[in-house]
Amino acid sequence: ENGWFRLRNMPKPPLECPNPLFKRWLQEWRDQAAERGRFRLQRTYERALSSLHKYPLPLRSGREARILQYFGEHICRQLDEQLEKHRRAQEDLVAPATSWSGPEDGDPPSSQDTLASDIPILQPVPCSTKPDQLQGQPLKKNKPASRRRARGYFPAPRSGAYAVLVALYQDSISPHTRGYLTKPELQRAAQPLCDKSFFLAGPGTKTTAWSAVSTLIRKELVLKTNIPARYSLTESGLALAKELLALGKPPLLQDDDLRLPAAGSEEPSVDSEGEDRQCSDQGTFPEEPRAEEPRADTFKPQFTFCPGQFDVILCVDFIETTGGPTSRKQDLVNELERNGVPFSIRKLNVGDFLWVARERHSSAAGQLQPLTSQELVLDYVVERKRMPDLCSSIIDGRFREQKFRLRQCGLSHPIYLVEDSGSGQHLSLPEKTLQQAITNTQVVDGFFVKRTRDIRESAAYLTIMTRHLTKLYKDKTLQSCTKEELERERPLQPRNDSCMLLTFAEFNEGAMKNKPQTVSEVFARQLMQISGISGEKAAAILERYKTPASLLAAYAACKTTLEKEQLLSSIKCGKLQRNLGPALSKTLAQLYCTPGPLP
């Protein structure tokens, strides 16, 4: 009796998981997340594994696993993609001889033959047939079809993925290639090869053709490196791009045959981009990338606004209308509406007000949704400061940083709007200090300073500026460009009938305060923390020494301490090209050459 009791209470052997492939993949992803320090993701995979272990039935796909707890759309899509890779790998192994089609062609596979046999209901997966079982069986799939499936992903002609691959390939064979393209360059190069816009979402959708890039990166066809991002082709991407160009227009049957069957997969939306044309792109698109001419010698806009095709709109930062004293901020909106100013409230990453040229659309009969309009940023930006705000920004250091970001934003006419000037209110800094800061902003930094008494006068100034810019630009042809092209071409613009402007999306993205920064940008901000080094002086130092490493190398090459202290003294700064001076040069030498704390 005691023996029977002990036997009954012995632990039962663990049940075999009916989905060992899914279990193995989830364990691998969990371990990878742990190695990368992504503990929340690791916990997500652990909970999914626990839920999978409790499920007693085999699963056909990741989509079916959606019914399990802790299996979200992302995990299910991962499982489907991994399962498809597993199928194709097994097809490559078996397809040259034959394919297994069911019990009538031979014995069903054994669970000991292969890992894929734990999902017996997946058909027709030819992964569990031994070579000796294949002899004497008829072939059921021809060789070209096997190669087509083995190749896997194949984007449709004139889709976003197709355009990106071909554009990167054409750049790679150019004699002037740098080995990569930035995002704006890639968008401009790929746009003529795609029927959907890379810049604006079409009617009824929130995505552009650029969304295909994430799919290409995930499939290891495109490599993304550096900050700002640089895009180039991998070896497999280069081979696929060559094949796309060699085939010209692939047969239509491939579009359906080569899509992944998983419901969570993103490929159908990417491959079918050629069906939706962007009817709002009325501008001129660039020609295909050329292998004969360098990029620096030519300029072709992504789109162009001719006179009469756009309206000038005032953009107001949402911070100016929300938070703080609501009634006071609402007064600004009321004044603009009373003055009949067309304005749009949105998030601005630099400045409080700016103006855009918005594409004008004629209303079409039966049109349910308005077309998405393209926008170009005019060359003026306004930073508004009330006297208390100016005082606090000087104290916490935002004043210098904001002026530096306004100079770097790509717009050449920054305006400082000082409100409540001379109101005599109690402030934490003397009024003379504030007046000196305003004067320096105008004289030293080159900003246009406008003083107003109250919010009503500020609204009146914005109204006058909106009307002035409408008259100024109404007879001009506006061409879109990137920030790099603008900096290169701006000194060479003698014509008054046209001008080059940034798109709003590129301007706002480039002006992000907390965006990933390059080493040079961080170095510049580090230098500006030193008393006496302005933005111009930091920029002058960066022209000679791009990174801290190059500056330290220069210091290491100096033989004496005196030579180190005088290394930077002759650097020319500002419009007057004055020397940086021995005092700042000595301070920098002490900062970067002294081990341990400064004396």
Secondary structure by P-SEA (a helix, b strand, c coil): caaaaaaaaccccccccccaaaaaaaaaaaaaaaaacaaaaaaaaaaaaaaaaaccccccccccccccccccaaaaaaaaaaaaaaaaaaaaacccccccccccccccccccccccccccccccccccccccccccccccccaaaaaaaaaccccccccaaaaaaaaaaaaaacccccccccaaaaaaaacccccccccccccccccccccaaaaaaaacccccccccbbbbbcaaaaaaaaaaaaaccccaaaaaaccccccccaaaaaaacccccccccccccccccccccccccbbbbccccccccbbbbbbbccccccccaaaaaaaaaaaaaaacccccccccccccccccbbbbbccccccccccbbbbbbccbbbbbbcaaaaaaaaaacaaaaaaaaaaaccccbbbbbbccccccccccccaaaaaaaaaaaccccccbbbbbccaaaaaaaaaaaaaaaaaacccbbbbbbcaaaaaacccccccccccccccaaaaaaaacccccccaaaaaaaaaaacccccaaaaaaaaaccccaaaaaaaaaacccaaaaaacccccccccccccccaaaaaaaaaaaccccccc
